[in-house]
Amino acid sequence: MSTPSGQSLPNAANEAFNQVLKAMISVSDKVSDLIFSPGRPPQVELLGQLRAVKLQGLELLTPGHTKSICDLMIANHPVAREKLEKSGAADLSYSVPGFSRFRVNIFMQRGTHAIVMRVIPNRVPTFTDLLLPEQLKQICDLRNGIVLVTGPTGSGKSSTLAAILNLINENYYYHIVTIEDPIEFIHPHKSSTIHQRELYADCPDFKSALRSALRQAPKVILVGEMRDMETVEIALEAAETGHLVFSTLHTIDAARTIERIIGVFPKSEEHVIRIRLSQTFRYIISQRLIPRTDRQGRIAAIEILRSTQRTRDYVERGEQSGSRTLTDAMKDGAIDGMQTFDQVLEEMVRGGVITIQDGISYSSNPGNFTLAISDMTSSMATQEAVAPPTPTKSGSFPAVNGFER
């Protein structure tokens, strides 16, 4: 990255790097991540797949390139620099003024620096943007309790939380405090007043920031992630004392989320924690991003567990295989706005939104899911049996499992 004459090196280097970021994002409006790795060209993640971006002078990144990028971004983040030196990885935010913001993770691998940058849109997403289920709007009317959004990394948890928080911001006159690592979506003051605190820049850790938030008279508290027992304990306390608490967990479905929370506490405290959690949880939203049939994007399949007398009982007393499970409660809870992954996936498959193969691979119970759509699979099998194979241009028939017909 060359530096124009007459400019100081830091300003020139920043401007050159910002131009690289702009060129990478311009590949598509669906770019989700940027990746800088030694031995590879700059890459973007587009619809779940990596794609190289050709940039003059950066055809193949060297360890020097990635170290320079790291030094540039971390220059004003002394805590992140210290973490990188001590633990080999660091999180921070980076922004290109007037263009985009990024959630950044810098890490060491084989003695060199690598960088992954998550693209954060300038505009806070809405329910319409994300095609979120309408019943989730009822969350905004809650007065207290815990709402969790769960899913694997990159499943859109932060976007869903941002859309919910934005709706509260538009319709209620609340004081909202967020604690994030790092801050992602910037929420402007609307009807509500929002204070956003970034880990290491504004506060040392989640638990101390959350403890402080209890003395800042908020109605709503967003904790970026519940990482340890103390954070979970303070979140429960906040919910019990009249606050509405939002947070995320890296779990794959609602039932496992309950067990993960209970599992961070000693076994001797399990019964007490089950009672407290059953009384404070309001919603657990789990999501998975599925490729659309047209491969022009991905759509979120969302599982919804809501607090009802039945689900509270299951959380307090524990599930019993074959007789009472949270999955069963969600299956039967449509009138309360609940739904399971497999119910949503079946609806998507039957609507042609996703393929049968993707529906099966992303389902919670592939065997039961296959049975549920057996009428579709049997119909497809009949059509394939009747239709003759189509020759390729060479005159041969398509290969199956690596062999010619």
C-alpha positions as a printed Julia matrix, in Angstrom:
405×3 Matrix{Float64}:
   0.0     0.0     0.0
   1.87    3.03   -1.26
   1.71    6.4     0.44
   1.08    9.6    -1.56
   3.83   12.17   -1.23
   3.27   15.12    1.03
   1.18   13.2     3.59
   2.23   11.83    6.95
   2.69    8.08    6.99
  -0.16    7.22    9.45
  -2.76    9.25    7.54
  -1.62    7.91    4.18
  -1.53    4.33    5.44
  -5.02    4.65    6.91
  -6.41    6.11    3.7
  -4.76    3.41    1.59
  -6.16    0.67    3.83
  -9.61    2.26    3.8
  -9.54    2.17    0.0
  -8.73   -1.55    0.17
 -11.71   -2.13    2.45
 -14.01   -0.15    0.15
 -12.86   -2.17   -2.87
 -13.49   -5.46   -1.05
 -16.97   -4.49    0.13
 -17.89   -3.24   -3.35
 -17.75   -6.85   -4.6
 -21.34   -7.31   -3.4
 -23.85   -5.81   -0.98
 -24.01   -9.27    0.64
 -20.38   -9.39    1.82
 -20.37  -10.4     5.49
 -16.67  -10.74    6.38
 -13.24   -9.68    5.13
 -10.26  -11.99    5.68
  -6.56  -11.16    5.49
  -4.31  -14.22    5.74
  -0.65  -14.7     4.78
  -0.22  -16.74    1.61
  -3.67  -15.86    0.31
  -5.11  -12.84   -1.5
  -7.56  -10.63    0.41
 -10.84  -12.53    0.65
 -14.5   -11.77    1.32
 -17.12  -14.13    2.63
 -20.13  -14.01    0.35
 -23.21  -16.1     1.13
 -21.17  -18.45    3.29
 -18.3   -18.97    0.82
 -14.9   -17.28    0.52
 -14.02  -15.37   -2.63
 -10.64  -13.84   -3.49
 -10.54  -10.15   -4.37
  -7.95   -9.02   -6.9
  -6.17   -5.88   -5.73
  -3.08   -4.45   -7.38
  -0.04   -4.93   -5.18
  -1.88   -7.34   -2.89
  -2.19  -10.36   -5.16
  -0.76  -12.53   -2.38
  -0.54  -11.28    1.19
   2.75  -11.67    3.03
   3.3   -11.82    6.79
   4.55   -8.23    6.47
   1.26   -7.16    4.9
  -0.89   -8.63    7.65
   1.39   -7.3    10.41
   1.15   -3.81    8.89
  -2.65   -4.05    8.79
  -2.65   -5.25   12.4
  -0.37   -2.43   13.56
  -2.51    0.15   11.76
  -5.78   -0.96   13.35
  -4.41   -1.62   16.81
  -2.44    1.63   17.09
  -5.14    3.37   19.15
  -6.17    0.27   21.12
  -3.49   -0.31   23.79
  -5.6    -2.88   25.66
  -6.16   -4.88   22.47
  -2.44   -4.73   21.72
  -1.68   -6.07   25.2
  -4.24   -8.88   24.79
  -2.78   -9.83   21.41
   0.71  -10.03   22.9
  -0.42  -12.03   25.94
  -3.11  -14.33   24.55
  -2.5   -14.3    20.8
  -5.9   -12.82   19.89
  -7.74   -9.53   20.34
 -11.13   -8.01   19.51
 -11.65   -4.4    18.53
 -13.74   -2.19   16.28
 -12.63   -0.25   13.19
 -14.5     2.31   11.17
 -14.2     3.98    7.8
 -15.91    7.34    8.42
 -19.04    7.77    6.35
 -18.7     4.29    4.87
 -18.81    1.3     7.22
 -17.84   -0.11   10.58
 -16.23   -3.45   11.35
 -15.96   -5.86   14.25
 -12.37   -7.07   14.09
 -10.57  -10.12   15.44
  -6.78  -10.21   15.08
  -5.05  -13.48   15.94
  -1.7   -15.19   15.64
  -1.29  -18.35   13.58
   2.01  -20.09   12.83
   3.83  -17.02   14.06
   2.06  -14.59   11.72
  -0.91  -12.21   12.01
  -4.32  -12.93   10.51
  -7.34  -10.64   10.53
 -11.07  -11.26   10.21
 -13.34   -8.22    9.88
 -17.13   -8.55   10.23
 -18.97   -5.89    8.23
 -21.43   -3.87   10.33
 -24.0    -1.93    8.3
 -24.27    1.78    9.04
 -28.05    1.5     9.36
 -29.6    -0.4    12.24
 -31.63   -3.32   10.76
 -35.39   -3.54   11.16
 -37.8    -6.46   11.52
 -38.69   -6.03    7.85
 -35.05   -6.07    6.75
 -34.39   -9.35    8.57
 -37.79  -10.99    7.9
 -38.15  -11.67   11.62
 -41.32  -13.4    12.87
 -43.98  -10.86   13.77
 -44.6   -12.46   17.17
 -41.15  -11.3    18.31
 -42.43   -7.72   18.35
 -44.2    -8.64   21.6
 -40.76   -8.69   23.26
 -40.75   -4.9    23.1
 -43.74   -4.79   25.48
 -41.94   -6.73   28.22
 -41.25   -4.92   31.46
 -38.6    -7.21   32.95
 -36.92  -10.58   32.59
 -34.24  -12.12   30.35
 -34.38  -12.48   26.56
 -31.62  -14.55   24.96
 -30.68  -14.77   21.28
 -28.57  -17.83   20.55
 -26.89  -19.52   17.63
 -23.48  -20.28   16.16
 -21.02  -17.56   15.2
 -22.22  -15.64   12.15
 -25.87  -16.61   12.51
 -27.1   -13.02   12.87
 -27.61  -12.8    16.64
 -26.36   -9.22   16.86
 -28.59   -8.13   13.97
 -31.69   -9.64   15.58
 -30.93   -7.97   18.9
 -30.31   -4.66   17.14
 -33.69   -4.83   15.4
 -35.49   -5.55   18.69
 -33.6    -2.77   20.49
 -34.37   -0.37   17.64
 -38.1    -1.07   17.94
 -37.96   -0.37   21.7
 -35.99    2.79   20.98
 -38.67    4.0    18.58
 -41.69    3.27   20.75
 -40.71    3.66   24.42
 -39.19    6.43   26.51
 -36.62    4.26   28.29
 -33.03    4.53   29.42
 -31.1     1.77   27.63
 -27.53    0.7    28.46
 -25.59   -1.67   26.21
 -22.31   -3.41   27.06
 -20.61   -4.75   23.94
 -17.33   -6.28   22.78
 -16.95   -4.3    20.59
 -19.86   -1.95   19.85
 -21.45   -3.03   16.6
 -24.57   -1.13   15.53
 -24.63    2.52   16.58
 -28.09    3.32   17.96
 -29.05    7.01   17.8
 -31.27    8.44   20.53
 -34.91    8.25   19.45
 -37.75    8.03   21.95
 -35.32    6.3    24.3
 -31.94    7.46   25.54
 -29.2     4.92   24.73
 -25.73    4.7    26.24
 -23.41    2.19   24.58
 -20.31    1.02   26.45
 -17.46   -0.83   24.76
 -15.37   -3.4    26.59
 -11.79   -2.28   27.34
 -12.48    1.24   26.03
 -15.28    2.2    28.45
 -15.22   -0.68   30.95
 -12.86   -3.54   31.89
 -15.23   -6.53   31.6
 -18.87   -7.59   31.27
 -19.46   -8.37   34.93
 -18.18   -5.06   36.33
 -20.0    -3.08   33.61
 -23.2    -5.01   34.28
 -22.85   -4.43   38.01
 -22.39   -0.71   37.33
 -25.41   -0.67   35.04
 -27.64   -1.61   37.97
 -26.75    1.78   39.47
 -27.36    3.73   36.24
 -31.18    3.53   36.37
 -31.69    1.74   33.05
 -34.94    0.07   32.06
 -33.23   -2.1    29.43
 -29.74   -3.62   29.61
 -28.04   -5.38   26.7
 -25.04   -7.56   27.54
 -23.15   -8.61   24.42
 -22.49  -12.12   25.71
 -22.94  -14.09   28.94
 -19.45  -15.56   29.19
 -19.1   -16.73   32.78
 -20.95  -17.61   35.97
 -20.64  -14.15   37.52
 -22.08  -12.42   34.44
 -25.01  -14.86   34.38
 -25.56  -14.32   38.12
 -25.68  -10.52   37.77
 -27.98  -10.81   34.72
 -30.39  -12.94   36.76
 -30.22  -10.41   39.58
 -30.94   -7.56   37.15
 -33.97   -9.38   35.76
 -35.22  -10.15   39.26
 -35.0    -6.48   40.23
 -37.2    -5.21   37.41
 -34.81   -4.78   34.46
 -35.3    -6.15   30.95
 -32.02   -7.9    30.05
 -30.92   -8.96   26.56
 -27.91  -11.14   25.83
 -26.5   -13.85   23.55
 -25.09  -17.33   23.91
 -23.3   -19.62   21.45
 -25.75  -22.54   21.68
 -27.54  -24.37   18.89
 -31.1   -24.46   20.24
 -33.34  -23.38   23.1
 -33.09  -26.57   25.16
 -29.28  -26.54   25.1
 -29.32  -22.88   26.07
 -31.1   -23.73   29.33
 -28.61  -26.49   30.08
 -25.64  -24.25   29.24
 -26.77  -21.59   31.71
 -27.43  -24.11   34.46
 -24.15  -25.86   33.7
 -21.98  -22.83   34.55
 -23.06  -23.1    38.21
 -21.94  -25.76   40.7
 -24.11  -28.88   40.79
 -25.14  -28.05   44.35
 -26.84  -24.86   43.09
 -28.68  -26.44   40.16
 -32.13  -26.53   41.77
 -31.97  -22.9    42.91
 -30.72  -21.73   39.5
 -33.46  -23.67   37.72
 -36.08  -21.92   39.85
 -34.55  -18.48   39.27
 -34.18  -19.05   35.52
 -37.73  -20.38   35.18
 -39.03  -17.22   36.85
 -36.9   -14.73   34.89
 -36.56  -15.98   31.31
 -39.08  -14.52   28.88
 -37.88  -15.64   25.44
 -35.08  -17.77   24.05
 -34.62  -17.17   20.33
 -32.3   -19.53   18.48
 -31.41  -19.02   14.84
 -29.6   -20.63   11.93
 -28.85  -19.05    8.56
 -29.88  -21.3     5.64
 -28.92  -20.82    1.96
 -31.92  -19.85   -0.16
 -32.93  -22.11   -3.03
 -31.88  -19.47   -5.58
 -28.48  -19.15   -3.81
 -28.92  -15.37   -3.87
 -28.7   -15.05   -0.12
 -29.48  -16.74    3.18
 -32.58  -16.71    5.34
 -32.84  -17.14    9.1
 -34.7   -20.12   10.5
 -35.77  -19.06   13.99
 -36.79  -21.24   16.92
 -38.83  -19.5    19.61
 -39.2   -20.63   23.21
 -41.5   -18.45   25.28
 -42.19  -18.38   29.0
 -45.5   -20.13   29.75
 -46.66  -22.17   32.71
 -45.66  -25.35   30.87
 -42.19  -24.18   29.76
 -41.44  -22.67   33.17
 -42.27  -26.02   34.74
 -39.93  -27.85   32.35
 -37.1   -25.41   33.07
 -37.61  -25.69   36.84
 -38.0   -29.46   37.04
 -35.85  -30.49   34.07
 -36.79  -32.33   30.91
 -37.69  -36.01   30.91
 -36.99  -37.91   27.71
 -40.14  -39.3    26.16
 -42.54  -37.55   28.48
 -41.87  -33.83   28.63
 -39.39  -31.74   26.68
 -39.1   -28.1    25.73
 -39.19  -29.17   22.08
 -42.59  -30.74   22.64
 -43.79  -27.57   24.36
 -42.64  -25.47   21.41
 -44.31  -27.81   18.92
 -47.6   -27.45   20.79
 -47.17  -23.74   21.52
 -48.12  -22.07   18.24
 -50.92  -20.18   19.95
 -48.29  -18.64   22.26
 -46.02  -17.73   19.35
 -43.6   -20.64   19.76
 -42.04  -22.72   16.99
 -39.27  -25.27   16.55
 -36.5   -25.25   13.97
 -37.92  -28.28   12.22
 -41.39  -26.74   11.94
 -39.91  -23.61   10.36
 -37.64  -25.59    8.03
 -40.53  -27.76    6.85
 -42.53  -24.64    6.03
 -39.56  -23.22    4.12
 -39.04  -26.45    2.16
 -42.71  -26.7     1.22
 -42.67  -23.05    0.16
 -39.63  -23.59   -2.04
 -37.57  -21.09   -0.04
 -34.85  -23.66    0.77
 -34.0   -27.03   -0.75
 -34.98  -30.38    0.73
 -31.29  -31.25    1.17
 -30.59  -28.05    3.12
 -33.73  -28.55    5.2
 -32.53  -32.0     6.24
 -28.94  -30.95    6.92
 -29.94  -27.97    9.09
 -32.76  -29.73   10.96
 -32.51  -30.67   14.63
 -33.74  -34.21   14.03
 -32.95  -35.24   10.43
 -34.73  -38.59   10.76
 -38.02  -37.12   11.94
 -37.69  -34.23    9.51
 -37.26  -36.6     6.57
 -40.41  -38.43    7.65
 -42.31  -35.14    7.9
 -41.53  -34.3     4.27
 -41.69  -37.89    3.0
 -44.56  -36.97    0.67
 -42.24  -34.52   -1.09
 -39.23  -36.83   -1.26
 -41.31  -39.74   -2.56
 -42.83  -37.49   -5.22
 -39.35  -36.37   -6.31
 -38.12  -39.96   -6.42
 -41.06  -40.92   -8.66
 -40.36  -38.04  -11.03
 -36.67  -38.95  -11.22
 -37.52  -42.58  -11.94
 -39.85  -41.64  -14.79
 -37.61  -38.96  -16.35
 -34.81  -40.37  -18.56
 -31.25  -39.24  -17.8
 -30.11  -36.21  -19.76
 -26.94  -36.63  -21.88
 -24.15  -34.13  -21.42
 -22.61  -32.19  -24.31
 -20.09  -34.98  -24.8
 -22.9   -37.48  -25.26
 -22.22  -39.35  -22.0
 -24.51  -39.33  -19.01
 -23.78  -37.43  -15.8
 -21.43  -39.03  -13.31
 -22.88  -40.33  -10.07
 -20.58  -40.7    -7.03
 -17.6   -40.29   -9.36
 -18.66  -43.05  -11.78
 -20.28  -42.85  -15.2
 -23.74  -44.33  -15.69
